[in-house]
Amino acid sequence: MLARDTAEAIVGAVTRSGTLLLGRYSPSGRLRLVARTTPCASPPIGTAESR
């Protein structure tokens, strides 16, 4: 049986290369970077590159 641990995160930014920067709020209320993705295969929707 596999164990799975989940948590909610906020998308803090989407870079020009399509990388998502994910954050979570610390107990003191600051948004902290916790993860980032690899660049997306296509430009994010709504960017100049996707038009």
N, C-alpha and C positions, 0 to 999 in steps of 0.2 A: 504494500500500500504506500502511495506517495503522500508526503506531507506537503501542504500548501499554506503559505503565509501571504496574506494580501494587505495592502494599505492604500489609502486614497492619496492622490498627489494632484498638484495643480500644474498645468502647463504654464511655465513662467515666460517662455519665449520660443519662437520658431525662427531659426537663423536662415540666412539666405541659401545655405546649402540644404535646407530642409531638416536639419537636426532639431529635435524637440528637447528643451531644457525643462526638467521636472523639478518641482520643489514641494516642500512640506513646511508648515509653520512649526517653529520651535515653541516650547512652553512659554518663552518670553514674548512671543508674537512676531518674531522675525521670520521672513521667508528664507529658507535654506535650500540650496541646490542639493538634490539627493541622487539625481540620475540624468543621463542624456542618452538619446538614441543614436544610432548610426544614421547617416544622411539618407533621406527618402529617395526612391528611384526616380520620382518625378517631382517638380517643384510644388510647394504647398499651394493649395487653392487660394486664390485671392492675391497672389503675388504677380508682379509684372512678367515674370518668366513663364507663368502658366497661361497667359493670355495670347 
